[in-house]
Amino acid sequence: MAALSVLIVDDNGLFLEAARDRLEQGGLRVVGVAATSAEALRRAEELRPEVVLVDVMLGSESGFELARRLAAHHRDDGLAVILISTYSAADYAGPIAESPAAGFL
């Protein structure tokens, strides 16, 4: 069975490296990383991952808005968006509930 393909979107370079290593050790295939919404949209179109992990806070950009854009652009692709944050789900309960994301970590 082929490993699940993942795109990681976060503005923290150290986190991107650590997350890539951890996910690959866990058997997932990280096909790319992105630090901005524009880069994430381009990479998702180019790489066609099955899952996109999106940090809810991308510097001055909103990960929630990126999740909406990814879901809209890839509605028929079966793309799953999972929001990620170092904060708890309770801190973002409203925006998470309104988001098209498949989950929150």
C-alpha positions in Angstrom: 0.0 0.0 0.0 1.4 3.4 -1.0 2.2 5.9 1.8 -0.2 8.8 2.3 1.1 11.9 0.6 1.3 15.1 2.8 2.0 18.8 2.3 2.9 20.7 5.4 2.1 24.4 5.6 3.7 26.4 8.5 5.7 29.6 8.7 8.2 28.2 11.1 11.1 26.5 9.3 12.3 24.5 12.3 8.8 23.1 12.7 8.6 22.2 9.0 11.8 20.2 9.3 10.8 18.4 12.5 7.3 17.6 11.2 8.7 16.3 8.0 11.1 14.0 9.8 8.4 12.8 12.3 5.8 12.1 9.6 8.3 10.3 7.4 9.4 8.2 10.3 5.8 7.3 10.8 5.5 6.0 7.3 3.9 9.0 5.6 5.3 10.5 2.4 5.9 14.3 2.8 5.7 15.6 -0.8 6.4 19.2 0.1 6.3 22.1 2.5 5.2 25.7 2.2 5.5 28.8 4.4 2.8 31.0 2.9 -0.7 30.7 1.6 0.3 31.5 -2.0 3.1 28.9 -1.8 0.7 26.3 -0.3 -1.9 26.8 -3.1 0.8 26.5 -5.8 2.4 23.4 -4.1 -1.0 21.7 -3.6 -1.9 22.2 -7.3 1.5 21.0 -8.4 2.0 18.1 -6.0 -1.6 16.9 -5.5 -1.2 15.6 -1.9 -3.9 13.6 -0.2 -3.5 15.6 3.0 -2.5 19.2 3.7 -1.5 20.1 7.3 -2.1 23.8 7.8 -1.0 25.9 10.7 -3.8 28.1 11.8 -1.5 31.1 12.2 0.8 31.7 9.2 2.5 34.9 10.3 0.1 37.6 9.2 -2.0 35.2 7.2 -4.9 33.0 8.3 -4.6 29.2 8.1 -8.4 29.1 8.4 -8.7 31.2 5.2 -6.1 28.9 3.5 -8.1 25.8 4.5 -11.2 27.3 2.9 -9.3 28.1 -0.3 -7.8 24.7 -0.5 -11.1 23.0 0.1 -12.8 25.1 -2.6 -10.0 24.5 -5.2 -9.7 20.8 -4.5 -13.3 19.9 -3.7 -13.4 17.0 -6.2 -9.8 15.8 -5.5 -10.5 14.1 -2.2 -8.0 16.5 -0.5 -8.2 16.5 3.3 -7.1 19.6 5.1 -6.1 19.2 8.8 -5.5 22.3 10.8 -2.6 22.3 13.2 -1.6 24.5 16.1 0.4 24.5 19.4 -2.7 26.0 21.0 -5.6 23.8 22.1 -8.8 23.2 20.0 -10.7 25.1 22.7 -8.8 28.3 21.8 -10.2 28.1 18.2 -13.5 26.3 18.8 -15.6 28.7 16.6 -13.3 29.0 13.6 -12.6 25.2 13.7 -16.3 24.5 13.7 -16.8 26.8 10.7 -13.9 25.5 8.8 -14.1 22.9 6.0 -11.1 21.1 7.6 -11.3 17.4 8.3 -9.7 17.8 11.7 -7.5 19.7 14.1 -4.3 18.6 15.8 
